[in-house]
Every structure is written in structure tokens, then in C-alpha cells.
């Protein structure tokens, strides 16, 4: 499976160019944290905080909407 790493500070997938975590990155994260959902959520929460800082700066001081769902919500719903 091809890697789908994030590209900072834009927080896009380096492979497919869409907002990270893309579908492939989500599948990799689920596999890596299998049976450790709390650790996955903790990891994603830390990434969300970093992304919020970067993206707020890139968007002129306004954080983009939907970052919680993008980073953490998808993992909580499973």
C-alpha cells in the first residue's frame, strides 16, 4: 500500500493531495492503533491542535471549519 503522509503546513496528503487524513491515511491509522482507540484519539487530538495552529495562520487568522470532524470525529464514530 502506498504511503499517504501529510504535508505541513497545508495539512494535505502528499500522495493524493486531498485534506489529510485522507481515506488511505485513516485506514493506516486504524490498523496501527487497532485495539487502542483511546491512543488513536489522543494522537489525532494532538495533530488537530497542530493543524489548527498552522491552518489558522495560513487562512489569515481564521481557523477552518470542521477540523474536529476531520481529525477526531471519524475515529470516534467507529
C-alpha positions as CSV (number, residue, x, y, z in Angstrom):
1,X,0.0,0.0,0.0
2,X,1.3,3.5,-0.9
3,X,2.2,5.8,1.9
4,X,-0.1,8.8,2.4
5,X,1.9,11.1,4.6
6,X,0.8,14.6,5.5
7,X,2.4,17.7,4.0
8,X,2.8,20.5,6.6
9,X,1.8,23.3,7.0
10,X,-1.0,22.8,4.5
11,X,-2.2,19.5,6.1
12,X,-2.8,17.9,2.7
13,X,-1.9,14.3,1.7
14,X,1.5,14.3,0.0
15,X,0.3,11.4,-2.2
16,X,-3.3,12.2,-3.3
17,X,-3.4,16.0,-2.5
18,X,-6.6,16.0,-0.5
19,X,-7.2,17.1,3.1
20,X,-5.2,14.9,5.5
21,X,-6.1,12.4,6.9
22,X,-7.3,11.1,3.5
23,X,-9.1,7.7,3.4
24,X,-5.9,5.8,2.9
25,X,-4.3,7.5,5.9
26,X,-7.3,6.8,8.1
27,X,-7.1,3.1,7.2
28,X,-3.4,3.0,8.1
29,X,-4.1,4.8,11.4
30,X,-6.9,2.4,12.3
31,X,-4.5,-0.5,11.6
32,X,-1.7,1.0,13.5
33,X,-3.9,1.7,16.6
34,X,-6.0,-1.5,16.4
35,X,-7.4,-2.2,19.8
36,X,-6.1,1.1,21.2
37,X,-8.8,3.5,20.3
38,X,-8.0,5.9,23.2
39,X,-4.4,6.2,22.0
40,X,-5.6,6.9,18.4
41,X,-8.0,9.7,19.6
42,X,-5.2,11.1,21.7
43,X,-2.8,11.1,18.7
44,X,-5.4,12.7,16.4
45,X,-6.3,15.3,19.0
46,X,-2.6,16.4,19.2
47,X,-2.5,16.5,15.4
48,X,-5.7,18.6,15.3
49,X,-4.2,21.1,17.7
50,X,-1.1,21.5,15.5
51,X,-3.1,21.7,12.3
52,X,-5.4,24.3,13.8
53,X,-2.3,26.5,14.5
54,X,-0.9,26.1,11.0
55,X,-4.1,26.4,9.1
56,X,-5.3,29.4,11.2
57,X,-2.1,31.2,10.2
58,X,-2.4,30.2,6.5
59,X,-6.1,31.4,6.5
60,X,-5.4,34.9,7.8
61,X,-6.2,34.2,11.4
62,X,-9.4,32.3,11.0
63,X,-9.4,28.6,11.7
64,X,-11.1,26.5,9.1
65,X,-14.4,24.9,10.0
66,X,-14.8,21.2,10.5
67,X,-11.3,20.3,11.9
68,X,-12.7,18.3,14.8
69,X,-14.7,16.0,12.5
70,X,-11.8,15.9,10.1
71,X,-9.2,14.8,12.7
72,X,-11.1,13.1,15.5
73,X,-14.8,12.7,14.7
74,X,-14.3,9.9,12.1
75,X,-12.3,7.8,14.6
76,X,-14.8,8.2,17.4
77,X,-17.7,7.1,15.3
78,X,-16.4,3.6,14.6
